[in-house]
Amino acid sequence: AVVSTQSTGMDNILKVLQQPNETMYRGLSQRAQNELSPQEVRELRELFSIFDIGGTGRLSFPVLRKSLRTMGFNADDRELMGAIADCGIDIQEGITFAQFVDIVLIEQGDSFDVYEELMSGFTAMDIDRNGKITVESLKKLSENLDEDLTLAELEDMIKEADTSGNGEVSHREFISVMLKTNLFRGTTANLKHTD
């Protein structure tokens, strides 16, 4: 009986360890399950949630178009409508996360990994390597880049991105503001030279 209990306990642990990936891939197409790692699915889910401003779980066509362009895809409306048709999506109902992933896979081509690029920019600005950007770290960065920014300008930068109001910018806040304002293009390449 003891062996059976231990075996059941181990089975439960294995189920819990396996569940996140199963849950993560739930509802995604077979192509998405085959081509994307769990980390990539998490990154896309985070990006989707940033664009899903109302928290409805669906994106409208204009928001989808903006999100894809922000991510570095240059599809015009006709190409995007073709991708939507290829996925069998009724655009009137909005785009779900699973559909968003399928469209991203269709559009992917030679595009760069936006999330990785943004995280690289965040890491470059996180001078103290503590997982946050502060006025002090921006001051150090601006000095390293020979940028003459006032304390008020640096504080305004933090305030714009700091949605939690704690005076610091987390990686999620950084990614959100960069995607919403489309500021990331070319920024991270310049920042890499400061290390």
N, C-alpha and C positions, 0 to 999 in steps of 0.2 A: 504494500500500500504506500510506503514511503517513496519508493521509486516512481510510482505512478503520480504522486503529488508533485514531486520534483520535475517530472517530465511535463506535467500540465503547466506548472509554473514557468518552465523554460519555453513551452509552446506559447504561452501568453506574452512573454517578453519578446519572443520573435515576432509575434503578430503586431505588437505595438511598434517595434522597430521597422517593420515592413509597411505599416499602415500609412505613414506620411507620404511615401511615394505613390502608393495606390490612390490615396485621397487626392494628392496633387495632380495626378493624371486623369482623375475621374472627369468624364465628359469631353475630354480632348480626343481629337481624331487619332486614328492609328498612325498616321504620318507624324503627328506631333509627338506621340508617345515613342515612336522609333527614333526620331531625329533630335529631340531635345533632352538635355540632361535635367535632373531635378533642379539644379541651380538656375538653369536658363528659364525653366517654367516659373520659378520663384521671381526672377527678375522681370519677366514679362507680366506676371500677375501684379507686381509692384507698379510697373509702368502703367498698366491698365487702370489700376485704382487711382493713380494720379490724374489720368484723363477722365475718369468717371466721377466728375465733380459732384454730381447729385447723389452718388451712391446707389444708382438704380441697377447696376449690373449690366448696363447696356450703353453703347455709344451711338450717337446719331452719326449720319454720314459726314456732316461738316466736322464734327469732333474727331471721327476716325481719320479723315483726310489730314486734319491738323496734326494729330498724333503721329501719323506715319511720316509726314514731312518733318516734324520735329525729330523723329528717330533717324532721319537721314534718307528716307525713301523719296524719290522724285517722281512718282507716278502721277500722271494727270488724271482728271476725273474719268475719262473714258477707260483708261487702263485699270483704274481702281474699281470702276463698275464691272469690268471684265473679271477681275479677281473675285469680286463679290458674287458674280454669277457663277464662276467656276466652283465656288464653295456652296452654291445652292442656298444663298442667304436672301431672305426677304428683308430688304433694307428698311421697310416701313416699321418693322418691329424693333429695330435697333440691333447693334452688333454685340453679341455676348462675348465673354472672355474666350471661350473655345473658338468662336468664329474669328475673333481678333487674332488669335494665335495662328490659325490657318491662313489668314490674309498676310500676316507677317512672314510666314514661311514661303508663300507665293512671291511676295515682294522682295524677299531677302537678297537674293542675287549676290552682288559684290559689295553690299553695304557694310559699314563698320558696326561694331558692337557698341551701341550708345551707352548702355549701362556701364560697361567696362571703362569706356572713355570718361564718363562722368565720375566714376569712382576714382579714376586716376587723377582727375582734377581736384576732387575732394581731398585725396591723400596729399597732393602737393600743397594744398592750402592748410592742411592740418599739421602745421609746423611742429607742434609739441607732441604729435603722435598719440593724442588722447581721445580720438574719435569725435572731435568737435572743432568747429571753427569759432574763434572768439575775436573780439576787437584787437586783442594783443597779437594773435597769430596773423591777422590781416595786416597789422602795423609792421610786423617783422617781414612779411611777404612783400609788402609795398616798398620797404627799404631795400630788400634784396633785388627788386626789379627797378630800383631807382625811380619809383613813382612817387610824386609829391602829393599825397592825399592827406587831408586834414582829419583830425580825430572825429569831427562831426560827420564827414563823408564816410569814414569807416563804420561809425555807429549806425548810420543810415543803411549801409549795406547789410549789416547784421539784422537790423530791425525788419528789413524787407523780407528776408528769408526765414526769420525766427518766428514760426507760427505758434510755437509753444510758449513764447514769452519769457524764456529763461535766460536770455542774453547770449545764447550760444546757438550754433547751427549744426544740427545733426546731419548725417549723410542723407537721410530721407528728406529733410527739409531742403538741403542743398540740391538734390536731384529734382525735387518738385519745382523749385524756383527756376532752375536752369532749363527744364523742359518747358515750363509755362512761358518763359520769356525768350526761349531759343537763344540763350547766351553762350551755350557751350561750344559752338562751332569755332574751332581754332584756338579756343582758350587753353585747353589742356596742353597743347603742343608748346605754347609759350611758357606755361607753368613748369614743365618738366625740366627746364634749364635752371631752376632755382635750387634744386637739391644739392 
